[in-house]
Amino acid sequence: MPKEDYKVVIGLETHVQLISDSKLFCSCKNPVTMDVEPEPNTLVCDICLGMPGSKPVFNEKILEFALKASLALNCEIAKDMFFSRKTYFYPDMSKNYQITQYEIPIAKNGWITIKGEDGKDKKIRIRRIHIEEDPAKIVHKKDYVLVDYNRAGVPLIEIVTEPDFSSPKEARAYLQKLVQILEYLGVYDSTKKATIKSDANISIVYNGQQGERVEVKNITGAKEIERALNYEIIRQLNIFRRGGKVVRETRGWDETAGVSRSMRSKEMEEEYGYIFDPDLTRITISEKEKEKIKEKMPELPDEKKKRLIKEYGLKEKTAEAIVSDAGVADLFEKACKRVSVKNASAWMIILLKTLNYNNLTYKNSGLKDEWVIEVIESYEKGEYSDVVSEEILRKMVEEKADMQKIVEKYGFKKVERGEKIIQVVKEVIAEFEKAVNDYKAGKEESLNFLVGQVMRKMKGAADPKEVREKIKEEISKTN
């Protein structure tokens, strides 16, 4: 059987819910920024329900958010911006059209750099960015369907790439990078209810045979995009292997089952009957406005990474990890004013691992900068061992309390030195004679075992380096 030859082509359309206080075209509260889940259909008005005679009013804050995202993604900004009506009949849009941008998006022809399959930098082109409103939420029950219009009118930006991804792994890297940039900009917040959903367009060329483009809708998150695309590649390849043809269609991603399901044949854009919205006037974006937005732009992840490497001498992977969380990156620079760069960077990595384990970001962890820096300072002074210090930090994250409260609650002991260590070392040497003899015979791992036993007896309240030296000294006396 001849070896398979196939190529995957992927493009993404990513919808980002923006964290404004109010909706896109009315003064109703934006549910994604509320701490409490509102009752269904309580955040609505004549405008977001599309009542006759109601007139939309554009939320100026969304223009600022969209411009920030467009500039961060290296896009060309439109001089004049228009809104269009995308006509379709479905219960999630009660006025039977969605306000979006079609003919003239706010931005186009941008790019973002990711690590490609070969580990080298790869430029992913951004075709367009446009502003649109979210439709209502459809709630499927066993025997009936409900509609919650609280979400109708929530502001979105849609970011559309060119088909530049050659693997699901690259698509995941892109989304991770995109989320990072948007969080730095303050237009999206993963700690709130705002979501990022992607529709993936994927086609396969199999042994010279071009398959049709398939759209997989409603994929939430970077991890899930890789999972969904891997499934879809296998599904399409199996069709080719059986001698069939991949048809152009829209499929929905079922995250629970881990499969895509056919929804309908793929629509063409002309089927939506786009027209300029007569209720919304042209918006001119001046050079002055763009410069004003540029002044508000924060230092973005790639820029920050390069600066941390240059200013602090960090390794690339360390700097990359630190800038992955904007809060941790800011904390690192504050910590460097009081502790060594070596300790500050090492403890940022420990902090990130602890936060990730607890599904937290630094912003929503409840920690304060002073609490974390105090742990690093105490470690640097040799007051607590690395094991105890890590345990203190872990408890701080879990209980959202400062170091003093954690130490008092759990009775963590400061590092013992001198005679106390020697006493415990002698006990361990007497108790584990075989390990001592193995070490004398040249088995270095036996020394690690003995160090571990001393640390266990002292409940971590010792410096492992000092323990190691004391063990060597005491064993040398027995020769």
C-alpha positions in Angstrom: 0.0 0.0 0.0 1.5 3.4 -1.0 2.4 5.8 1.8 -0.2 8.4 2.6 0.6 11.9 1.5 -1.6 14.6 3.0 -1.5 18.3 3.9 -3.7 20.1 6.4 -4.8 23.7 5.9 -6.5 25.5 8.9 -7.9 29.0 9.4 -9.6 30.4 12.5 -12.4 32.8 13.2 -12.2 33.7 16.9 -15.0 35.6 18.8 -13.9 37.5 21.9 -16.4 38.8 24.4 -15.2 42.2 25.5 -15.3 43.3 29.2 -17.1 46.6 28.9 -19.6 47.7 31.6 -22.5 47.9 29.1 -23.6 46.1 25.9 -22.6 47.2 22.4 -25.6 49.3 21.3 -27.6 50.0 24.5 -27.0 50.8 28.2 -28.0 47.3 29.5 -25.3 45.8 31.8 -22.8 43.5 30.2 -23.5 40.1 31.9 -19.9 38.9 31.3 -18.5 41.5 33.7 -21.0 40.8 36.5 -20.0 38.9 39.6 -23.4 37.4 40.1 -25.2 35.4 37.5 -28.3 37.4 36.5 -31.8 35.9 36.2 -32.6 35.0 32.6 -34.0 37.8 30.4 -33.5 40.6 33.0 -30.6 42.4 31.3 -32.7 43.5 28.3 -34.3 46.5 26.7 -36.2 47.6 23.5 -32.9 47.9 21.7 -31.3 44.6 22.4 -34.6 42.9 21.9 -35.0 44.7 18.5 -38.4 46.2 19.3 -39.9 48.4 16.5 -38.8 52.0 16.7 -35.8 51.3 18.9 -32.5 52.8 17.8 -29.0 51.5 18.6 -26.3 53.8 20.0 -22.7 52.7 19.6 -20.7 52.1 22.8 -17.6 54.3 22.4 -15.5 52.1 24.8 -15.7 49.2 22.3 -14.0 51.3 19.6 -11.1 51.8 22.0 -11.0 48.1 22.8 -11.1 47.1 19.1 -8.4 49.7 18.2 -6.1 48.4 20.9 -6.5 44.8 19.7 -6.0 45.9 16.0 -2.8 47.8 16.8 -1.4 45.0 18.9 -2.0 42.6 16.0 -0.2 44.9 13.6 -3.3 45.6 11.5 -4.2 48.4 9.1 -6.9 50.5 10.6 -9.9 51.6 8.5 -10.3 55.4 8.0 -14.1 55.0 8.0 -16.0 52.3 9.9 -19.5 51.1 9.1 -21.9 48.6 10.5 -23.9 46.1 8.5 -27.0 44.0 9.1 -26.5 40.2 8.7 -29.9 38.8 8.0 -30.9 35.5 9.3 -34.0 34.0 11.0 -33.3 32.2 14.3 -34.6 32.5 17.8 -31.3 33.8 19.2 -31.6 37.2 17.4 -35.2 38.5 17.9 -34.9 41.3 15.4 -33.9 38.7 12.7 -30.6 40.3 11.9 -27.2 40.7 13.6 -25.4 44.0 13.7 -21.8 43.3 12.5 -19.2 44.6 10.1 -18.9 43.0 6.7 -17.9 45.3 3.8 -15.6 47.5 5.8 -14.1 46.0 9.0 -12.3 48.1 11.6 -9.0 46.5 10.7 -7.3 44.1 8.2 -4.0 42.8 7.0 -2.3 42.1 10.4 -0.1 39.4 11.8 1.0 37.6 14.9 4.1 35.4 15.4 4.0 32.0 17.0 6.3 29.0 17.3 5.7 26.7 14.3 5.9 22.9 14.2 9.6 23.2 13.5 10.2 25.3 16.6 10.9 28.4 14.5 9.0 31.7 14.5 6.0 31.6 12.1 3.9 34.5 11.1 0.2 34.0 11.1 -1.7 36.6 9.0 -4.8 38.3 10.3 -7.2 38.8 7.5 -9.6 41.1 9.4 -11.0 42.2 12.7 -14.5 43.4 13.0 -17.0 44.4 15.8 -20.3 42.7 16.2 -23.0 41.9 18.8 -23.4 38.5 20.4 -26.7 36.7 19.8 -28.9 35.4 22.7 -28.2 32.1 24.5 -30.1 29.0 23.4 -30.7 26.6 26.2 -31.6 23.0 25.1 -33.7 21.0 27.4 -34.9 17.4 26.9 -38.3 18.3 25.5 -38.1 22.0 24.7 -35.8 24.9 24.1 -35.4 28.1 26.1 -33.9 31.5 25.0 -32.0 33.8 27.4 -31.6 37.3 25.8 -29.3 38.6 28.5 -26.4 37.8 26.1 -28.0 39.5 23.1 -26.0 42.6 22.4 -22.8 41.6 24.3 -19.9 43.2 22.5 -17.6 41.0 20.4 -14.6 41.4 18.2 -14.1 38.6 15.6 -10.5 38.0 14.6 -10.2 36.1 11.3 -6.9 34.6 10.2 -5.7 33.5 6.8 -5.5 29.7 6.4 -1.9 29.7 7.7 -1.9 26.8 10.3 -0.5 23.5 9.2 -1.4 21.6 12.4 -3.7 21.7 15.4 -0.7 22.4 17.6 0.0 25.6 15.8 -3.7 26.7 16.2 -3.4 26.1 19.9 -0.2 28.1 20.2 -1.9 31.0 18.3 -4.9 31.0 20.6 -2.7 31.0 23.7 -0.7 33.9 22.4 -3.9 35.8 21.3 -5.5 35.4 24.8 -2.2 36.6 26.4 -2.1 39.7 24.3 -5.8 40.5 24.9 -5.4 40.1 28.6 -2.4 42.4 28.6 -4.5 45.0 26.7 -7.3 44.8 29.3 -10.0 44.1 26.7 -10.6 40.5 27.8 -10.4 38.8 31.2 -10.3 35.1 31.6 -11.2 35.4 35.3 -14.6 36.8 34.4 -17.4 35.2 32.5 -16.2 36.5 29.2 -15.5 33.7 26.7 -13.4 33.2 23.6 -14.9 30.8 21.0 -13.4 29.8 17.7 -14.8 28.5 14.5 -12.2 26.4 12.7 -12.1 26.1 8.9 -10.1 23.0 7.9 -9.4 21.2 4.6 -7.1 18.4 3.6 -5.2 17.6 0.5 -4.9 13.8 0.4 -2.7 12.1 -2.2 -3.2 15.1 -4.5 -7.0 15.1 -4.0 -8.4 18.4 -2.6 -11.0 18.0 0.1 -13.8 20.6 0.6 -13.5 23.1 3.4 -15.3 22.2 6.6 -16.2 24.6 9.3 -16.2 23.4 12.9 -18.1 25.8 15.2 -18.2 26.7 18.8 -14.8 25.5 20.1 -14.0 27.1 23.5 -10.4 27.5 24.5 -6.9 26.7 23.2 -6.7 23.1 24.5 -10.1 22.3 23.0 -9.2 23.7 19.6 -6.3 21.3 19.3 -8.5 18.4 20.4 -11.3 19.3 17.9 -9.0 19.7 15.0 -7.2 16.4 15.7 -10.6 14.7 15.6 -11.6 16.4 12.4 -8.4 15.5 10.7 -8.9 11.8 11.5 -12.5 12.0 10.4 -11.7 13.5 7.1 -8.7 11.2 6.5 -11.0 8.2 7.1 -13.4 9.4 4.5 -10.6 9.7 1.9 -9.2 6.2 2.8 -12.7 4.7 2.2 -12.7 6.4 -1.3 -15.3 9.0 -0.3 -15.5 12.7 -0.7 -15.4 15.3 2.1 -18.3 17.6 1.6 -18.5 21.3 2.4 -20.5 21.7 5.6 -20.8 23.3 9.0 -20.2 21.0 12.0 -20.6 21.6 15.7 -18.0 20.6 18.3 -19.4 18.4 21.1 -16.8 18.9 23.8 -18.3 16.3 26.1 -18.3 13.5 23.6 -15.2 14.7 21.9 -16.7 14.6 18.4 -17.9 17.0 15.7 -21.5 16.6 14.4 -23.0 17.8 11.1 -25.2 20.9 11.5 -26.0 22.0 8.0 -24.5 22.6 4.6 -22.0 25.5 4.6 -23.6 28.9 3.9 -22.0 31.3 1.5 -21.7 34.9 2.7 -24.0 36.2 0.0 -26.8 34.2 1.6 -27.0 36.5 4.5 -28.1 39.5 2.4 -25.7 42.1 4.1 -26.8 45.7 4.0 -25.3 48.8 5.7 -27.2 49.5 8.9 -29.2 52.7 8.3 -29.5 53.4 12.1 -25.8 53.6 12.6 -23.7 56.4 11.0 -20.3 56.2 9.6 -17.5 56.5 12.2 -14.3 58.2 11.1 -11.1 57.0 12.8 -8.6 59.9 12.7 -4.8 59.6 13.1 -5.2 61.6 16.3 -7.5 59.0 17.7 -5.1 56.2 16.8 -2.2 58.0 18.4 -4.2 58.5 21.5 -4.9 54.8 21.7 -1.2 54.0 21.1 -0.3 56.0 24.1 -2.6 53.9 26.3 -1.1 50.6 25.0 0.8 48.6 27.6 4.0 46.8 27.0 3.0 43.6 25.2 4.2 40.1 26.0 6.9 39.8 23.3 8.3 43.2 24.0 8.3 42.5 27.8 10.1 39.1 27.2 12.8 40.7 25.2 13.3 43.4 27.8 13.5 41.0 30.7 16.1 38.9 28.9 18.1 42.0 28.2 17.7 43.8 31.6 17.8 40.8 34.0 19.8 38.3 32.0 17.0 35.7 32.0 17.0 32.7 29.8 14.4 32.8 27.0 12.2 30.0 28.5 12.2 31.6 31.9 11.3 35.0 30.5 8.6 33.4 28.4 7.0 31.7 31.4 7.1 34.8 33.5 5.4 37.0 30.9 2.7 34.4 30.4 0.9 36.0 33.3 0.9 39.8 33.3 0.5 39.9 37.1 3.4 37.6 37.7 5.5 39.6 35.3 4.8 42.8 37.3 5.5 41.0 40.5 8.8 39.7 39.3 10.1 43.2 38.7 8.9 44.4 42.1 10.6 41.4 43.7 13.9 42.1 42.0 14.1 45.4 43.9 14.3 43.4 47.2 15.8 40.0 46.4 18.2 38.6 43.8 17.1 38.1 40.2 18.0 34.4 40.6 15.7 33.9 43.5 13.0 36.2 42.1 12.8 34.3 38.8 13.0 30.9 40.4 10.1 31.7 42.7 8.0 33.1 39.9 8.2 29.7 38.2 7.2 28.0 41.4 4.3 30.5 41.8 3.1 29.9 38.2 3.1 26.1 38.8 1.1 26.5 42.0 -1.4 28.8 40.3 -1.8 26.5 37.3 -2.4 23.6 39.6 -5.2 25.5 41.2 -6.6 26.8 37.9 -5.8 30.4 38.8 -4.1 33.4 37.4 -2.2 35.8 39.7 -5.0 38.4 39.2 -7.7 36.2 40.6 -5.5 34.4 43.1 -6.3 36.7 46.0 -2.5 37.0 46.7 -0.8 40.3 47.4 2.6 41.3 46.1 3.9 41.8 49.6 2.9 38.3 50.7 4.8 36.6 47.9 7.9 38.8 48.2 8.0 38.1 52.0 8.3 34.4 51.3 11.1 34.9 48.8 12.9 37.3 51.3 12.6 34.8 54.2 14.0 32.0 51.9 16.9 34.2 50.7 17.8 34.9 54.4 17.8 31.2 55.1 14.9 31.4 57.6 13.0 28.6 55.9 14.1 25.7 53.7 13.0 25.5 50.1 10.6 22.7 51.0 9.0 24.6 53.8 8.9 27.8 51.8 7.2 26.1 48.9 4.6 24.6 51.3 4.0 28.1 52.8 3.4 29.5 49.3 1.1 26.7 48.4 -1.0 27.2 51.5 -1.1 31.0 50.8 -2.6 30.3 47.4 -5.1 27.8 48.7 -6.2 29.9 51.7 -5.6 33.5 50.4 -3.7 34.4 53.6 -0.4 36.1 54.3 2.8 34.3 55.4 2.4 35.0 59.1 -1.1 33.6 59.3 0.0 30.4 57.4 3.1 29.9 59.6 1.1 30.3 62.8 -1.7 28.0 61.6 0.5 25.2 60.5 3.4 25.6 62.8 6.1 25.7 60.2 9.5 25.7 61.8 12.5 27.9 60.8 15.7 26.3 59.7 17.7 24.7 62.5 21.4 25.0 62.4 24.5 23.7 64.2 24.2 21.2 67.0 20.5 20.3 66.4 21.4 19.2 62.8 24.4 17.2 64.0 22.3 15.4 66.6 19.7 14.3 64.0 22.5 13.4 61.5 24.0 11.1 64.0 20.7 9.4 64.7 20.1 8.8 60.9 23.7 7.4 60.4 23.1 5.0 63.3 19.7 4.0 62.0 20.6 3.5 58.3 23.9 1.7 58.5 23.4 0.0 55.1 22.9 3.4 53.3 26.1 4.7 55.0 28.1 1.7 53.8 26.7 2.0 50.3 27.8 5.7 50.3 31.2 4.7 51.5 31.3 2.2 48.6 30.7 5.0 46.1 26.9 5.0 45.7 26.2 8.7 45.6 22.4 8.1 45.6 22.7 6.8 49.1 23.8 10.2 50.3 20.6 11.7 48.8 18.6 9.1 50.8 20.3 10.0 54.0 19.7 13.7 53.4 16.0 12.9 52.8 15.8 11.1 56.1 17.3 14.0 58.1 15.0 16.4 56.4 12.0 14.1 57.2 13.0 13.9 60.9 13.4 17.7 61.0 10.1 18.3 59.2 11.9 20.3 56.5 13.4 22.8 59.1 16.9 22.5 57.8 19.1 23.6 54.9 19.6 20.5 52.6 23.1 21.8 51.6 24.1 22.1 55.3 22.6 18.7 56.0 24.6 17.1 53.2 27.9 18.6 54.4 27.2 17.5 58.0 26.4 13.9 56.9 29.7 13.8 55.0 31.6 15.1 58.0 30.1 12.6 60.4 30.6 9.6 58.0 34.2 10.6 57.5 34.7 10.3 61.3 33.6 6.7 61.2 36.2 5.6 58.7 
